[in-house]
Amino acid sequence: MRPITLKIAIASLAFLSLSACESPFRANVTRFQMMPPPAGQSFVIQASNPQDKGGLEFEHYADIVAHQLWQQGYQPAAPGAPSTLIVKLDYGIDNGQQKVASTSYGYGGWGGGTDVYSYTLYTTFFKMEIDRSNDGQRVFEGRARAQVTTDNMTQLVPDLIQAMFVNFPGHSGEDVEVKLTNDKKKRK
């Protein structure tokens, strides 16, 4: 590779990396709901996947969800007390899929070229189900999904949770794209 081509390739990759950091986090959120308006209902949070039960990572995400529900007007149940709602959480990420892309460039009339690079695209999800505890009736089902270039779950799951709670509980049966800026302000 010629020195000037190498410099352009490095600059192109740096620009792509920088633009990826500046772009908003995008998630598709689907919700089905018959949520009761907040009127003092209490909730407990459980893991849908038995392997997550009692895990520190799960507890971290459960705390984020509890805070979001509390901001909506629902109350965490006191330890050992019965709850009105049971909230079940699940999350995950696939193994990723290799993608190949190219960037074309020109250099002041001296011709141009194409840089080819590869990256891994992951699909991640966060799922939340809410049931009434007295009769088991499901009152909310939601799924937030995103395609991303990182498999960092500790960064992705909080973003997916936040996307789930934009305009919560949402319109039943609607699939919307939610965009979050880097400072986590909602933007549509």
Secondary structure, DSSP 8 states (H G I E B T S, - for coil): --HHHHHHHHHHHHHHHHHHHHS-EEEEEEEEE-----SS-EEEEEESSGGGTT-HHHHHHHHHHHHHHHHHT-EE--TTS--SEEEEEEEEE---EEEEEEEEEE-TTS-EEEEEEEEEEEEEEEEEEEEETTT--EEEEEEEEEEES---HHHHHHHHHHHHTTTTT--TTEEEEEEE-TT--EE-
